[in-house]
């Protein structure tokens, strides 16, 4: 995808051209220096978050594989996504990644490329001379400033800084910095537009973000206070009703009911792993369970749907906020 095509997709106007990348290029990623002799031509995106950034940058022709997609691609990326080989919706094997003969691997989560990864460690790729890159939002290396890009427990509210950093570095690695600048400009405009709107009557709404549950009887996996979901609540002028600093706290429904949120955001997860991955299954539970159906948010039908991927620190986060905003307007909860 040429830069003009990308800008048409995003609806933004380019300014002065960014400087071309000079190789060899060395970037410091999660405390590790990674060197690139040239722009990658056979990249693998491990995790929807990393892959969607590359697709947004128009790099589908430079990708030979991707894996771990909890959701379908965003509509504007469907055509590009179809051009890339899907290794697995879930965790791929290390062998299946290597079979694509990659010259670059970018991973969205530590579980895809970290010390306890289910796929491979960074050093496994390094030993084979394959440059590897972990999303700055997921840095877990010793000595990394976790208050800046942390993953796990979050002491501060997540923001788009780490995502912009990732977009900048990936666009530099692939020598498409113009596209990276256009994408960042578009995301900043989207966030600013949402912040200029306000909840109806000036009420500061509280939110619960429910990712999924293995079953109705099991605890629910929610979004913690300072996660990207907490950021979404803040962008929309509200608060996260969940005060845990854990990324994905699992709570029983008695505890969730006690938070008394104004709005419950139910995630649509397309992977089909758990009984309550689907948004409609979550809503059916909320409306029929003897405890949850008494919640004011349920009685008021203040139940909105968002892709589960938007709850991760990804490019989808701001689009998820936009989807919630539109539903709140339809419910009369937002101007």
C-alpha positions in Angstrom: 0.0 0.0 0.0 1.5 3.3 -1.0 1.6 6.3 1.4 -1.1 8.0 -0.6 -3.4 4.9 -0.2 -2.7 4.7 3.5 -3.6 8.3 4.0 -6.8 7.9 2.1 -7.6 4.9 4.4 -7.0 7.0 7.5 -8.5 10.2 6.2 -5.4 12.3 7.0 -3.2 14.7 5.0 0.6 14.2 4.9 3.0 17.0 5.7 6.8 17.1 5.1 8.3 13.7 4.2 10.0 11.8 6.9 13.7 11.0 6.5 14.5 7.6 4.9 15.9 5.0 7.2 19.7 4.6 7.2 20.9 1.0 7.6 22.3 -0.7 9.5 19.7 0.5 12.0 19.9 -0.4 15.7 16.9 0.1 18.1 16.7 -0.6 21.8 13.7 -2.8 22.4 12.7 -3.7 26.0 16.3 -3.4 27.1 17.7 -5.3 24.2 19.6 -3.8 21.2 18.3 -5.1 17.8 20.1 -4.4 14.6 18.7 -4.4 11.1 20.9 -4.6 8.0 18.0 -3.7 5.7 14.3 -3.4 5.7 12.6 -6.8 6.5 11.0 -8.6 3.5 9.7 -11.7 5.3 8.1 -10.6 8.5 6.0 -12.6 10.9 3.5 -10.8 13.2 3.0 -12.8 16.4 -0.2 -11.4 17.9 -3.0 -9.3 16.4 -1.6 -6.1 18.0 1.8 -6.3 16.2 0.3 -7.6 13.0 -2.4 -4.9 12.7 0.2 -2.1 13.1 2.1 -3.6 10.2 -1.1 -4.0 8.2 -2.0 -0.4 9.0 1.4 0.6 7.7 0.6 -1.1 4.4 3.2 -3.9 4.9 1.1 -6.9 4.0 3.4 -7.7 1.0 6.4 -7.8 3.5 4.6 -10.3 5.7 4.8 -14.1 5.4 2.8 -15.1 8.4 0.8 -14.1 11.5 -0.8 -15.8 14.4 -2.8 -15.3 17.7 -5.9 -13.3 16.7 -8.5 -13.1 19.4 -10.7 -11.1 17.1 -11.3 -10.7 13.4 -9.3 -7.9 11.7 -10.8 -4.4 11.7 -13.0 -4.0 8.5 -10.5 -1.6 6.9 -7.8 -4.2 7.2 -9.7 -7.2 6.0 -8.4 -7.1 2.5 -4.8 -6.8 3.6 -5.2 -9.4 6.3 -6.4 -11.9 3.7 -3.1 -11.6 1.9 -1.1 -12.9 4.9 -0.8 -16.5 5.9 -2.5 -17.3 9.2 -0.4 -19.8 11.1 -2.9 -20.2 13.9 -5.7 -18.2 15.6 -4.2 -19.3 18.9 -0.5 -19.9 19.8 1.6 -21.1 16.9 4.4 -23.6 17.2 8.0 -22.3 17.0 8.5 -24.7 14.1 5.6 -23.2 12.1 7.1 -19.7 12.5 10.5 -20.8 11.3 9.0 -22.7 8.4 8.1 -19.3 6.9 11.8 -18.4 6.8 11.3 -15.0 8.5 13.8 -12.2 8.5 11.9 -10.4 11.3 9.5 -11.4 14.0 7.4 -8.9 15.9 5.4 -10.0 19.0 2.6 -8.3 20.8 2.7 -10.2 24.1 5.3 -11.8 26.4 3.4 -15.1 26.1 4.3 -15.0 22.4 8.0 -14.0 22.8 9.1 -13.7 26.5 10.8 -15.5 29.3 7.9 -17.9 29.8 6.6 -17.8 26.2 4.4 -20.5 24.8 6.0 -20.1 21.4 9.7 -19.0 21.8 12.0 -16.8 23.7 13.6 -13.8 22.1 17.0 -15.5 22.3 15.6 -18.5 20.3 15.3 -16.1 17.3 18.5 -14.3 18.0 20.5 -17.6 17.9 19.2 -18.1 14.3 20.1 -14.5 13.3 16.4 -13.4 13.1 15.8 -9.9 14.5 13.0 -10.0 17.1 10.9 -7.2 18.5 8.5 -7.2 21.4 5.8 -4.6 21.7 6.9 -1.8 24.0 3.5 -2.0 25.8 4.5 -5.5 26.8 8.1 -5.0 28.0 9.0 -7.3 30.9 12.8 -7.3 30.8 14.7 -6.5 34.0 15.6 -2.9 34.2 12.9 -1.7 31.9 10.9 1.3 33.2 7.7 -0.5 33.8 5.9 2.7 34.8 6.5 3.8 31.2 5.7 0.8 29.1 4.8 -1.8 31.8 2.8 -5.0 31.5 1.2 -6.9 34.3 0.4 -4.7 37.3 0.0 -1.1 36.2 0.7 1.6 38.8 -0.2 4.3 36.3 -3.0 4.7 33.7 -1.9 3.4 30.3 -1.8 5.9 27.5 -1.0 5.9 23.8 2.7 6.8 24.3 4.0 3.2 24.1 1.8 2.5 21.0 3.1 5.6 19.2 6.7 4.5 20.1 6.0 1.1 18.5 4.5 2.6 15.4 7.5 4.9 15.0 10.0 2.1 15.4 8.2 -0.3 13.1 7.8 2.3 10.4 11.5 3.1 10.8 12.5 -0.5 10.7 10.6 -1.0 7.4 11.6 2.4 6.0 8.1 3.8 5.9 8.3 6.6 8.4 5.9 8.7 6.4 3.2 6.1 6.9 4.0 5.9 10.6 3.6 9.7 11.0 0.3 9.6 9.2 -1.0 6.8 11.4 0.0 8.5 14.6 -1.5 11.8 13.5 -4.8 10.1 12.8 -4.9 8.3 16.1 -4.2 11.5 18.0 -7.0 13.3 16.1 -9.4 10.5 17.0 -8.5 10.7 20.7 -8.8 14.5 20.8 -12.3 14.3 19.1 -13.5 11.8 21.7 -12.2 14.0 24.6 -14.1 17.1 23.3 -17.4 15.2 23.7 -19.0 14.7 27.1 -21.4 12.4 28.9 -25.0 13.6 28.9 -25.8 16.0 31.7 -22.1 16.0 32.6 -22.4 12.7 34.6 -19.0 10.9 35.0 -20.0 7.4 34.1 -18.3 4.4 35.7 -17.5 1.3 33.6 -16.8 -2.4 34.0 -15.0 -4.0 31.1 -15.7 -7.8 30.9 -13.3 -9.7 28.6 -14.5 -13.3 29.1 -15.2 -16.2 31.5 -14.7 -19.9 31.1 -18.3 -20.5 32.2 -21.2 -18.7 33.9 -20.1 -20.3 37.2 -16.5 -19.1 36.9 -14.9 -15.8 37.8 -15.0 -13.1 35.2 -11.8 -11.7 33.6 -12.1 -8.0 33.7 -9.9 -5.0 32.8 -8.0 -3.5 35.7 -8.0 0.1 36.7 -5.0 1.4 34.7 -5.3 -0.8 31.6 -6.1 0.4 28.1 -9.8 -0.1 29.1 -9.2 2.3 32.0 -7.8 4.7 29.3 -10.9 4.3 27.3 -13.1 5.2 30.3 -10.9 8.3 30.8 -11.1 9.3 27.2 -14.9 9.1 27.4 -14.9 11.3 30.5 -15.6 8.4 32.9 -13.8 6.0 35.3 -13.1 2.3 35.6 -15.2 0.8 38.4 -12.6 -1.9 38.9 -9.8 -0.6 41.2 -7.3 -3.5 41.0 -4.0 -2.6 39.4 -3.7 -6.1 37.9 -4.0 -6.2 34.1 -6.7 -8.9 34.1 -8.2 -9.4 37.5 -10.6 -12.4 37.9 -13.5 -11.5 40.1 -16.6 -13.3 41.3 -20.0 -11.7 40.4 -20.8 -10.8 44.0 -17.7 -8.5 43.9 -18.5 -7.2 40.5 -22.1 -6.4 41.4 -20.8 -4.4 44.4 -18.9 -2.0 42.1 -22.3 -0.8 40.7 -21.1 0.4 37.3 -23.2 2.7 35.2 -22.1 0.9 32.0 -21.0 -2.7 31.4 -18.8 -3.1 28.3 -18.9 -6.7 27.1 -16.1 -7.9 24.8 -16.7 -9.8 21.6 -14.0 -12.4 21.4 -13.9 -14.4 18.1 -11.5 -17.2 19.1 -14.2 -19.6 20.4 -12.1 -20.8 23.4 -14.6 -20.2 26.2 -18.4 -20.4 26.6 -18.7 -16.7 27.3 -16.3 -15.4 24.6 -19.2 -14.1 22.5 -20.8 -10.8 23.4 -24.3 -12.1 23.1 -23.6 -14.9 25.5 -22.4 -12.4 28.1 -25.5 -10.2 27.6 -27.8 -13.2 28.0 -26.0 -14.2 31.2 -26.3 -10.6 32.6 -30.0 -10.4 31.9 -30.9 -13.9 33.2 -28.7 -14.5 36.2 -30.6 -13.8 39.5 -27.9 -11.5 40.8 -26.6 -9.6 37.7 -30.1 -8.9 36.3 -30.7 -6.6 39.4 -27.8 -4.4 38.5 -28.9 -0.9 37.5 -26.7 -1.1 34.4 -28.5 -4.2 33.3 -31.9 -2.9 34.1 -31.2 0.3 32.2 -29.8 -1.8 29.3 -26.5 0.1 29.6 -24.7 -2.8 28.0 -22.4 -2.0 25.1 -20.2 -4.2 22.9 -16.5 -3.8 22.0 -14.0 -6.0 20.4 -11.9 -7.8 23.0 -8.7 -6.8 21.2 -9.5 -3.2 22.1 -8.9 -4.1 25.7 -5.3 -4.9 24.9 -2.7 -2.1 24.5 -3.1 -2.0 20.7 -4.1 0.1 17.8 -7.7 -1.0 18.3 -8.0 0.7 21.6 -9.0 4.1 20.3 -11.4 2.5 17.7 -13.0 0.6 20.6 -13.5 3.9 22.4 -15.2 5.2 19.3 -17.5 2.2 19.1 -18.5 2.6 22.8 -19.2 6.3 22.3 -21.6 5.7 19.4 -23.5 3.1 21.5 -23.7 5.5 24.4 -25.1 8.2 22.2 -27.8 5.8 21.0 -28.6 5.0 24.7 -28.9 8.7 25.5 -25.8 8.6 27.8 -23.6 10.7 25.7 -24.0 14.0 23.8 
